[in-house]
Amino acid sequence: MVESMEQLIEQAADLVSTSEQILVFTGAGVSTESGLPDFRGLDGIWSKHDPKDFTIDRFLSDSQDRKLICNVLAGAGLTMTQAQPNPGHYAIAELEKMGKLHGVVTQNVDGLHQKAGVSENMVFQLHGDLSHTRCLSCNTRYPMEEIVEWMKEDIDEPECGQCKGMLKPDAVLFGEQLPFDVLTESERRSRSCDLCIVLGSTLSVYPAAHIPRYAQQGGAKLIIINMGPTEMDSMADIRIEAKTGEATPKIIARAKEKM
């Protein structure tokens, strides 16, 4: 018997209302509902540029490649800083207000979870943050809008105002390791949560996609909400085929009624 959307939302709300440590794992599907294209989608960066040009080795060794990477990612970063959270982001923030959020582990680089009100120390951005750049020498961070303004002044390679070091978009480039402390804390929280909610991810990009698996191995229940199949559909306790911005707010609202 195929369960209706209303039944699935009710079941998901039951799990949310009875859980105490909820880990949320988000992918590109959450941000596309805010108007941001998936990097791998039809209008994404990789449809217009060769990913091989966006490696950490090229960034460090070739000034022309560095200029290309900065120009492209600065433009994308500016788009992201202008984007606004959607109902899915706000529903996740509501979990923190309810005292149930154990953390948000995200593949996205747009900072929209923080914009929606989730505390900075509760968001773990596995692939970095394209709304900022970081000095490779002294670790000082700069808002991407500031870098864009410098580049408008024909400054080919903006440098750190503190130490004159090289500035790099704070997103993870190809060939670059995921930030160790972020990955480590994400894994720790995944193994200690009692419910993992996957939103807008096909769970096909590793090592990020290991996070929900660790959660389930630790005994957590698993809810997956996504448009299209994921690699963990058969492992989910509840699988909802829907936009995250439509289903998630309904689940959280119903869970609050049950508390």
SETI-678554 format. One record per residue: z, y, x of N, C-alpha, C in turn; residue number from 1; residue in one letter. Coordinates in pm, whole numbers. Each point is the difference from the previous one (the first is absolute). Example, Ala and Ser with C-alpha at 12.3 -4.5 7.8 and 13.67 -1.06 7.14 Angstrom:
<nodes>
<<780, -569, 1319>, <0, 119, -89>, <0, 120, 90>, 1, 'A'>
<<-72, 105, -35>, <6, 119, 82>, <73, 109, -77>, 2, 'S'>
</nodes>
This chain:
<nodes>
<<0, -120, 84>, <0, 120, -84>, <0, 126, 88>, 1, 'M'>
<<-95, 88, -22>, <-9, 125, 75>, <97, 102, -58>, 2, 'V'>
<<87, 53, 86>, <98, 97, -47>, <-63, 139, -10>, 3, 'E'>
<<44, 75, -97>, <-53, 134, -22>, <58, 96, 104>, 4, 'S'>
<<-63, 117, 13>, <49, 103, 90>, <143, 41, -36>, 5, 'M'>
<<28, 10, -130>, <134, 38, -45>, <104, -103, 43>, 6, 'E'>
<<-36, -128, -8>, <94, -105, 40>, <25, 4, 150>, 7, 'Q'>
<<-105, 23, 78>, <15, 5, 145>, <86, 120, 41>, 8, 'L'>
<<-21, 114, -64>, <80, 118, 30>, <146, -24, -36>, 9, 'I'>
<<23, -67, -110>, <137, -32, -42>, <68, -91, 103>, 10, 'E'>
<<-73, -101, 46>, <55, -92, 101>, <28, 72, 131>, 11, 'Q'>
<<-92, 87, 40>, <20, 76, 123>, <120, 93, -12>, 12, 'A'>
<<17, 61, -117>, <114, 88, -25>, <131, -77, 8>, 13, 'A'>
<<0, -124, -48>, <120, -85, 10>, <39, -19, 146>, 14, 'D'>
<<-100, -29, 85>, <28, -22, 141>, <51, 128, 66>, 15, 'L'>
<<-60, 113, -33>, <43, 128, 59>, <143, 33, -43>, 16, 'V'>
<<30, -19, -127>, <132, 37, -51>, <112, -86, 59>, 17, 'S'>
<<-32, -124, 37>, <103, -90, 52>, <2, -7, 153>, 18, 'T'>
<<-93, 67, 66>, <-4, -1, 146>, <77, 119, 55>, 19, 'S'>
<<48, -16, 123>, <80, 105, 62>, <-62, 57, 128>, 20, 'E'>
<<-85, -80, 64>, <-63, 43, 125>, <-150, -21, -12>, 21, 'Q'>
<<-70, 102, -48>, <-144, -12, -29>, <-82, 63, 113>, 22, 'I'>
<<-87, -82, 58>, <-93, 48, 102>, <-137, 18, -64>, 23, 'L'>
<<-60, 117, 19>, <-133, 28, -54>, <-99, 2, 116>, 24, 'V'>
<<-110, -74, -15>, <-105, -5, 101>, <-126, 59, -61>, 25, 'F'>
<<-53, 108, 59>, <-115, 68, -61>, <-121, 1, 91>, 26, 'T'>
<<-117, -8, -64>, <-128, 5, 70>, <-87, 111, -54>, 27, 'G'>
<<-126, -3, 38>, <-93, 109, -32>, <-15, 25, -149>, 28, 'A'>
<<17, -105, -82>, <-17, 15, -144>, <93, 100, -63>, 29, 'G'>
<<116, 22, 62>, <93, 100, -52>, <-53, 141, 24>, 30, 'V'>
<<-59, 22, 116>, <-45, 134, 36>, <-136, 36, -59>, 31, 'S'>
<<-85, -100, -26>, <-130, 32, -60>, <18, 63, -138>, 32, 'T'>
<<112, -30, -66>, <27, 61, -131>, <41, 147, 13>, 33, 'E'>
<<22, 45, 124>, <24, 143, 26>, <-126, 68, 51>, 34, 'S'>
<<-113, -73, -6>, <-127, 58, 41>, <-34, -19, 147>, 35, 'G'>
<<80, -77, 72>, <-28, -25, 142>, <-82, -127, 13>, 36, 'L'>
<<-117, 6, 65>, <-83, -119, 14>, <62, -101, 95>, 37, 'P'>
<<-21, -126, -30>, <40, -108, 90>, <-84, 14, 128>, 38, 'D'>
<<65, -10, 116>, <-73, 11, 126>, <-117, -97, 6>, 39, 'F'>
<<17, -118, -64>, <-101, -104, 6>, <-92, 2, -123>, 40, 'R'>
<<23, 93, -92>, <-78, 5, -122>, <-135, 68, 19>, 41, 'G'>
<<-73, 14, -111>, <-135, 55, 5>, <-3, 143, 53>, 42, 'L'>
<<104, 78, -32>, <4, 139, 46>, <96, 19, 117>, 43, 'D'>
<<48, -112, 55>, <99, 8, 107>, <-61, 36, 135>, 44, 'G'>
<<89, 29, 95>, <-44, 41, 134>, <-88, -106, 65>, 45, 'I'>
<<32, -129, -21>, <-75, -104, 70>, <-138, -24, -62>, 46, 'W'>
<<-31, 65, -110>, <-136, -5, -53>, <-88, 104, 67>, 47, 'S'>
<<63, 93, 72>, <-73, 109, 64>, <9, -3, 153>, 48, 'K'>
<<98, -72, 52>, <21, -6, 144>, <26, -143, 43>, 49, 'H'>
<<-36, -31, 123>, <22, -133, 55>, <145, -11, 46>, 50, 'D'>
<<76, -96, -56>, <140, -15, 41>, <16, -21, 150>, 51, 'P'>
<<-104, -52, 67>, <8, -24, 145>, <16, 130, 77>, 52, 'K'>
<<-36, 113, -64>, <16, 129, 66>, <141, 55, -13>, 53, 'D'>
<<84, -71, -76>, <134, 50, -30>, <107, -91, 60>, 54, 'F'>
<<-17, -34, 127>, <97, -84, 68>, <92, 87, 86>, 55, 'T'>
<<117, -52, 28>, <94, 75, 84>, <-55, 15, 141>, 56, 'I'>
<<-74, -99, 49>, <-58, 9, 135>, <-99, 115, 10>, 57, 'D'>
<<-86, 13, -101>, <-99, 109, 1>, <69, 135, -12>, 58, 'R'>
<<102, 5, -82>, <72, 126, -18>, <60, 47, 133>, 59, 'F'>
<<58, -90, 75>, <69, 35, 123>, <-95, 28, 116>, 60, 'L'>
<<-119, -62, -2>, <-85, 4, 118>, <-122, 92, -9>, 61, 'S'>
<<-40, 38, -121>, <-124, 75, -14>, <23, 126, -83>, 62, 'D'>
<<-22, 115, 59>, <26, 126, -70>, <-89, 20, -121>, 63, 'S'>
<<-126, -47, 8>, <-91, 15, -114>, <44, -89, -117>, 64, 'Q'>
<<40, -123, 31>, <53, -88, -105>, <129, 57, -57>, 65, 'D'>
<<82, 58, 86>, <125, 59, -45>, <-27, 114, -98>, 66, 'R'>
<<-101, 80, 31>, <-36, 111, -88>, <-50, -53, -135>, 67, 'K'>
<<-83, -106, 2>, <-51, -59, -123>, <116, -54, -85>, 68, 'L'>
<<89, -75, 63>, <111, -59, -72>, <88, 107, -62>, 69, 'I'>
<<30, 105, 78>, <84, 108, -51>, <-67, 73, -116>, 70, 'C'>
<<-130, 29, 14>, <-72, 71, -106>, <-3, -80, -129>, 71, 'N'>
<<-30, -130, 9>, <-10, -83, -120>, <136, -21, -64>, 72, 'V'>
<<98, -39, 81>, <132, -29, -56>, <74, 126, -40>, 73, 'L'>
<<-27, 111, 66>, <61, 126, -43>, <-51, 38, -138>, 74, 'A'>
<<-130, -21, -24>, <-55, 26, -133>, <61, -89, -105>, 75, 'G'>
<<15, -129, 33>, <62, -94, -94>, <145, 35, -21>, 76, 'A'>
<<67, 40, 109>, <141, 35, -11>, <21, 121, -88>, 77, 'G'>
<<-89, 98, 9>, <11, 119, -83>, <-17, -36, -147>, 78, 'L'>
<<-96, -91, -27>, <-17, -47, -137>, <127, -64, -52>, 79, 'T'>
<<66, -77, 86>, <121, -69, -40>, <115, 96, -24>, 80, 'M'>
<<9, 106, 81>, <108, 95, -21>, <-18, 77, -130>, 81, 'T'>
<<-123, 7, -52>, <-25, 70, -125>, <15, -90, -121>, 82, 'Q'>
<<-2, -132, 21>, <11, -95, -111>, <142, 3, -57>, 83, 'A'>
<<10, -36, -127>, <129, 0, -69>, <36, -141, -47>, 84, 'Q'>
<<129, -31, -6>, <43, -132, -49>, <-46, -23, -143>, 85, 'P'>
<<-18, -127, -34>, <-35, -38, -136>, <119, -72, -66>, 86, 'N'>
<<-11, -37, -127>, <115, -63, -68>, <55, -123, 71>, 87, 'P'>
<<-85, -74, 73>, <49, -116, 74>, <97, 41, 109>, 88, 'G'>
<<-32, 107, 73>, <90, 50, 104>, <133, 44, -61>, 89, 'H'>
<<-6, 71, -111>, <123, 50, -62>, <85, -114, -56>, 90, 'Y'>
<<-64, -105, -46>, <74, -116, -50>, <79, -66, 113>, 91, 'A'>
<<-59, -6, 119>, <70, -56, 116>, <120, 89, 36>, 92, 'I'>
<<-21, 132, -3>, <109, 92, 29>, <114, -18, -100>, 93, 'A'>
<<-33, -37, -122>, <102, -21, -104>, <91, -117, 37>, 94, 'E'>
<<-56, -100, 69>, <82, -114, 43>, <111, 46, 94>, 95, 'L'>
<<-30, 98, 84>, <105, 51, 89>, <108, 72, -79>, 96, 'E'>
<<-39, 77, -101>, <98, 68, -84>, <88, -101, -74>, 97, 'K'>
<<-56, -116, -30>, <74, -105, -70>, <93, -77, 95>, 98, 'M'>
<<-11, 27, 129>, <84, -67, 98>, <-46, -140, 34>, 99, 'G'>
<<-128, -30, -27>, <-51, -135, 20>, <-99, -13, 115>, 100, 'K'>
<<-46, 112, 54>, <-107, -6, 101>, <56, -40, 136>, 101, 'L'>
<<-59, -105, 57>, <39, -49, 132>, <-95, 52, 108>, 102, 'H'>
<<-110, 61, -45>, <-96, 56, 93>, <-141, -7, -54>, 103, 'G'>
<<-87, 85, 53>, <-143, -2, -32>, <-76, -25, 130>, 104, 'V'>
<<-65, -113, 7>, <-85, -32, 115>, <-144, 25, -43>, 105, 'V'>
<<-69, 88, 72>, <-133, 38, -45>, <-105, -11, 110>, 106, 'T'>
<<-120, -39, -42>, <-116, 0, 89>, <-68, 136, -1>, 107, 'Q'>
<<42, 89, -88>, <-65, 129, -17>, <51, 102, 101>, 108, 'N'>
<<-82, 99, 29>, <31, 99, 104>, <6, 141, -56>, 109, 'V'>
<<28, 13, -130>, <-14, 129, -67>, <131, 73, -29>, 110, 'D'>
<<114, -66, 14>, <128, 66, -26>, <29, 28, -146>, 111, 'G'>
<<-73, -62, -93>, <19, 30, -142>, <130, -56, -57>, 112, 'L'>
<<53, -105, 60>, <129, -51, -48>, <109, 106, 22>, 113, 'H'>
<<-3, 63, 116>, <98, 104, 27>, <-21, 120, -91>, 114, 'Q'>
<<-126, 35, -25>, <-28, 111, -91>, <53, -27, -140>, 115, 'K'>
<<1, -127, -39>, <47, -37, -134>, <152, 0, -9>, 116, 'A'>
<<66, 10, 115>, <146, 8, -3>, <75, -114, 65>, 117, 'G'>
<<-71, -98, 57>, <68, -107, 72>, <52, 56, 132>, 118, 'V'>
<<123, -32, 34>, <60, 51, 123>, <-81, -46, 122>, 119, 'S'>
<<-12, 88, 99>, <-78, -29, 120>, <47, -129, 68>, 120, 'E'>
<<132, -22, 2>, <52, -117, 70>, <-16, -129, -79>, 121, 'N'>
<<-60, 10, -119>, <-25, -119, -82>, <-148, -39, 2>, 122, 'M'>
<<-84, 78, 68>, <-144, -26, 5>, <-39, -48, 140>, 123, 'V'>
<<-69, -113, 5>, <-41, -59, 127>, <-152, -11, 2>, 124, 'F'>
<<-63, 94, 72>, <-145, 11, 2>, <-55, -84, 117>, 125, 'Q'>
<<-44, -120, -30>, <-42, -94, 103>, <-120, 49, 80>, 126, 'L'>
<<-88, 77, -64>, <-120, 46, 68>, <6, 147, 39>, 127, 'H'>
<<121, 56, -2>, <17, 138, 44>, <-11, 101, -112>, 128, 'G'>
<<-13, 126, 40>, <2, 112, -95>, <-107, 101, 38>, 129, 'D'>
<<-107, 2, -78>, <-114, 87, 33>, <24, 146, -41>, 130, 'L'>
<<114, 29, -57>, <29, 139, -34>, <58, 75, 121>, 131, 'S'>
<<18, -72, 114>, <55, 62, 120>, <-74, -49, 124>, 132, 'H'>
<<16, 73, 109>, <-42, -46, 132>, <127, -11, 85>, 133, 'T'>
<<-12, -74, 111>, <116, -20, 87>, <-42, 17, 147>, 134, 'R'>
<<84, 65, 77>, <-26, 15, 143>, <30, -132, 69>, 135, 'C'>
<<-96, -48, 79>, <17, -127, 70>, <95, 11, 118>, 136, 'L'>
<<37, 122, 38>, <90, 20, 114>, <144, 21, -43>, 137, 'S'>
<<23, 96, -91>, <138, 35, -37>, <37, -40, -142>, 138, 'C'>
<<-96, -56, -75>, <25, -53, -135>, <17, 107, -108>, 139, 'N'>
<<-26, 127, 32>, <8, 106, -100>, <-108, -21, -106>, 140, 'T'>
<<36, 21, -126>, <-95, -17, -110>, <-44, 136, -54>, 141, 'R'>
<<-126, 7, -45>, <-56, 122, -57>, <-68, -34, -132>, 142, 'Y'>
<<16, 85, -103>, <-73, -23, -125>, <-151, 3, 24>, 143, 'P'>
<<-74, -86, -67>, <-143, -8, 20>, <-70, 132, -34>, 144, 'M'>
<<52, 74, -100>, <-61, 127, -36>, <-1, 97, 119>, 145, 'E'>
<<106, -7, 81>, <9, 88, 117>, <-107, -34, 102>, 146, 'E'>
<<-25, -129, 19>, <-102, -43, 94>, <-138, 42, -49>, 147, 'I'>
<<-24, -13, -130>, <-128, 42, -56>, <-24, 148, 25>, 148, 'V'>
<<102, 83, -13>, <-15, 143, 24>, <-33, 26, 146>, 149, 'E'>
<<63, -75, 91>, <-32, 17, 142>, <-146, -36, 27>, 150, 'W'>
<<-49, -106, -63>, <-136, -45, 23>, <-101, 99, -57>, 151, 'M'>
<<39, 73, -103>, <-89, 103, -55>, <-20, 113, 100>, 152, 'K'>
<<92, 12, 94>, <-8, 104, 102>, <-77, -49, 123>, 153, 'E'>
<<-77, -108, -20>, <-84, -57, 108>, <82, -58, 115>, 154, 'D'>
<<122, -44, -32>, <79, -72, 100>, <-36, -147, -14>, 155, 'I'>
<<-81, -50, 92>, <-50, -137, -10>, <111, -103, 1>, 156, 'D'>
<<96, 18, 90>, <108, -96, 13>, <134, 72, -6>, 157, 'E'>
<<57, 12, -119>, <132, 64, -12>, <102, -73, 87>, 158, 'P'>
<<87, 76, 65>, <102, -61, 84>, <139, 39, -50>, 159, 'E'>
<<98, -76, 40>, <137, 21, -44>, <51, 136, 47>, 160, 'C'>
<<59, 73, -93>, <55, 131, 34>, <127, -10, 83>, 161, 'G'>
<<61, -118, 5>, <124, -19, 75>, <-25, -38, 145>, 162, 'Q'>
<<-96, -94, 21>, <-16, -54, 136>, <-146, -7, 45>, 163, 'C'>
<<-93, 50, -82>, <-143, -3, 30>, <-57, -142, -1>, 164, 'K'>
<<73, -93, -60>, <-46, -138, -6>, <-111, -21, -101>, 165, 'G'>
<<-58, -121, 0>, <-110, -35, -89>, <53, -29, -140>, 166, 'M'>
<<-65, 60, -101>, <38, -24, -139>, <-90, -106, -61>, 167, 'L'>
<<61, -92, -73>, <-74, -109, -64>, <38, -5, -148>, 168, 'K'>
<<-99, -16, -90>, <34, -21, -141>, <103, -114, -10>, 169, 'P'>
<<103, 19, -81>, <113, -92, -1>, <-27, -128, -78>, 170, 'D'>
<<-126, -30, -23>, <-38, -128, -61>, <-31, -100, 110>, 171, 'A'>
<<11, -129, -32>, <-25, -106, 96>, <-151, -20, 15>, 172, 'V'>
<<-51, 15, 122>, <-141, -22, 27>, <-26, -148, 28>, 173, 'L'>
<<-126, -41, -8>, <-35, -139, 30>, <39, -33, 144>, 174, 'F'>
<<59, -117, 18>, <44, -42, 133>, <138, 49, 35>, 175, 'G'>
<<60, 78, -88>, <134, 54, 24>, <103, -84, -76>, 176, 'E'>
<<113, -24, 62>, <105, -77, -63>, <63, 78, -116>, 177, 'Q'>
<<42, -73, -104>, <76, 66, -106>, <132, 48, 60>, 178, 'L'>
<<55, 111, -53>, <127, 52, 54>, <109, -106, -8>, 179, 'P'>
<<55, -37, 115>, <92, -114, 9>, <123, 17, -88>, 180, 'F'>
<<62, 119, 4>, <123, 19, -76>, <-26, -6, -151>, 181, 'D'>
<<-116, 53, -42>, <-34, -4, -143>, <-26, -143, -45>, 182, 'V'>
<<-76, -75, 80>, <-30, -138, -34>, <127, -85, -1>, 183, 'L'>
<<86, 20, 97>, <124, -77, 9>, <90, 25, -121>, 184, 'T'>
<<16, 127, -37>, <86, 33, -114>, <-62, -48, -131>, 185, 'E'>
<<-133, 5, -10>, <-68, -50, -119>, <25, -150, -18>, 186, 'S'>
<<-9, -73, 110>, <25, -144, -5>, <145, -28, -38>, 187, 'E'>
<<93, 76, 57>, <141, -21, -31>, <28, 21, -148>, 188, 'R'>
<<-55, 107, -54>, <25, 30, -141>, <-71, -101, -91>, 189, 'R'>
<<-115, -48, 43>, <-71, -98, -83>, <79, -130, -11>, 190, 'S'>
<<69, -37, 106>, <75, -126, -1>, <133, 13, -73>, 191, 'R'>
<<42, 124, -29>, <129, 19, -65>, <-12, 54, -143>, 192, 'S'>
<<-123, 17, -50>, <-17, 48, -138>, <12, -115, -98>, 193, 'C'>
<<25, 32, -127>, <3, -105, -102>, <-122, 6, -93>, 194, 'D'>
<<-79, 107, 11>, <-125, 12, -75>, <-98, 80, 84>, 195, 'L'>
<<-122, -49, 11>, <-107, 72, 69>, <-110, 31, -101>, 196, 'C'>
<<-37, 127, -11>, <-106, 41, -90>, <-119, 47, 84>, 197, 'I'>
<<-112, -68, -12>, <-122, 36, 72>, <-88, 83, -92>, 198, 'V'>
<<-41, 118, 47>, <-80, 91, -81>, <-128, 40, 72>, 199, 'L'>
<<-114, -30, -59>, <-127, 52, 49>, <-43, -51, 135>, 200, 'G'>
<<28, -126, 31>, <-43, -58, 127>, <-59, -139, -23>, 201, 'S'>
<<-105, -31, 73>, <-58, -134, -7>, <74, -96, 92>, 202, 'T'>
<<93, 52, 80>, <81, -80, 91>, <-88, -78, 98>, 203, 'L'>
<<-101, 68, 51>, <-94, -65, 91>, <0, 61, 140>, 204, 'S'>
<<79, 106, 21>, <7, 64, 131>, <132, -36, 67>, 205, 'V'>
<<-11, -64, 115>, <120, -45, 72>, <20, 84, 127>, 206, 'Y'>
<<126, 13, 47>, <120, -71, -42>, <71, 58, -122>, 207, 'P'>
<<-50, 110, -56>, <68, 62, -113>, <23, -98, -115>, 208, 'A'>
<<-101, -83, -29>, <8, -90, -115>, <104, -110, 16>, 209, 'A'>
<<58, -12, 119>, <109, -97, 18>, <126, 43, -75>, 210, 'H'>
<<15, 130, -24>, <125, 52, -56>, <37, -66, -134>, 211, 'I'>
<<-91, -6, -99>, <37, -69, -125>, <28, -149, 20>, 212, 'P'>
<<-66, -60, 97>, <25, -142, 29>, <142, -20, 53>, 213, 'R'>
<<42, 89, 89>, <138, -9, 50>, <99, 15, -114>, 214, 'Y'>
<<-31, 91, -93>, <90, 21, -114>, <14, -128, -82>, 215, 'A'>
<<-112, -62, -30>, <5, -123, -80>, <69, -112, 76>, 216, 'Q'>
<<-25, -10, 129>, <67, -102, 81>, <151, 20, 3>, 217, 'Q'>
<<42, 125, -17>, <143, 31, -3>, <62, -20, -136>, 218, 'G'>
<<-79, -44, -97>, <53, -29, -133>, <-25, 107, -104>, 219, 'G'>
<<-73, 105, 36>, <-26, 108, -96>, <-106, -40, -102>, 220, 'A'>
<<10, 55, -119>, <-105, -15, -101>, <-115, 93, 40>, 221, 'K'>
<<-120, -31, -51>, <-119, 75, 39>, <-81, 43, -122>, 222, 'L'>
<<-21, 131, -12>, <-86, 57, -102>, <-120, 62, 70>, 223, 'I'>
<<-120, -31, -47>, <-121, 59, 55>, <-76, 74, -111>, 224, 'I'>
<<-28, 128, 25>, <-80, 80, -93>, <-119, 53, 77>, 225, 'I'>
<<-120, -40, -41>, <-120, 40, 75>, <-123, -19, -87>, 226, 'N'>
<<-101, 83, 23>, <-130, -20, -62>, <-81, -91, 91>, 227, 'M'>
<<-21, -123, -41>, <-71, -97, 82>, <98, -97, 64>, 228, 'G'>
<<-52, -113, 49>, <85, -105, 56>, <66, 39, 131>, 229, 'P'>
<<110, -65, 33>, <66, 16, 128>, <18, -137, 63>, 230, 'T'>
<<36, -2, 127>, <15, -126, 70>, <131, -71, -30>, 231, 'E'>
<<86, 64, -81>, <128, -62, -35>, <17, -19, -150>, 232, 'M'>
<<-109, 9, -76>, <10, -12, -146>, <69, -129, -43>, 233, 'D'>
<<-30, -111, 69>, <57, -129, -39>, <149, -9, 29>, 234, 'S'>
<<51, 91, 81>, <141, -1, 39>, <84, 95, -84>, 235, 'M'>
<<-66, 83, -82>, <72, 103, -76>, <74, -58, -119>, 236, 'A'>
<<119, 52, -25>, <74, -36, -121>, <-62, 68, -121>, 237, 'D'>
<<-49, 122, 21>, <-69, 75, -105>, <-120, 68, 63>, 238, 'I'>
<<-117, -21, -58>, <-124, 61, 50>, <-61, 83, -112>, 239, 'R'>
<<-16, 131, 25>, <-53, 90, -103>, <-130, 62, 50>, 240, 'I'>
<<-107, -21, -73>, <-130, 60, 31>, <-6, 137, -69>, 241, 'E'>
<<29, 105, 77>, <5, 134, -58>, <5, 103, 111>, 242, 'A'>
<<-27, 126, -36>, <20, 109, 94>, <149, 21, 18>, 243, 'K'>
<<40, 25, 124>, <144, 14, 27>, <60, 120, -72>, 244, 'T'>
<<-78, 107, -13>, <50, 120, -65>, <18, -15, -150>, 245, 'G'>
<<-57, -105, -56>, <15, -26, -143>, <112, -100, -27>, 246, 'E'>
<<4, -110, 77>, <96, -106, -27>, <139, 30, 54>, 247, 'A'>
<<8, 55, 120>, <131, 18, 64>, <93, 92, -77>, 248, 'T'>
<<-45, 117, -48>, <91, 86, -77>, <54, -69, -127>, 249, 'P'>
<<-84, -81, -63>, <46, -73, -120>, <109, -100, 35>, 250, 'K'>
<<-17, -68, 112>, <100, -97, 43>, <133, 68, 30>, 251, 'I'>
<<-5, 110, 74>, <123, 68, 39>, <70, 60, -124>, 252, 'I'>
<<-78, 58, -90>, <58, 58, -121>, <69, -108, -84>, 253, 'A'>
<<-65, -115, -12>, <60, -110, -79>, <122, -57, 71>, 254, 'R'>
<<-4, -6, 132>, <116, -50, 76>, <120, 91, -20>, 255, 'A'>
<<-20, 131, -4>, <110, 93, -20>, <64, -19, -137>, 256, 'K'>
<<-82, -36, -98>, <54, -24, -133>, <89, -124, -4>, 257, 'E'>
<<-27, -93, 90>, <74, -126, 2>, <132, 10, 78>, 258, 'K'>
<<16, 106, 78>, <119, 14, 84>, <121, 53, -77>, 259, 'M'>
</nodes>
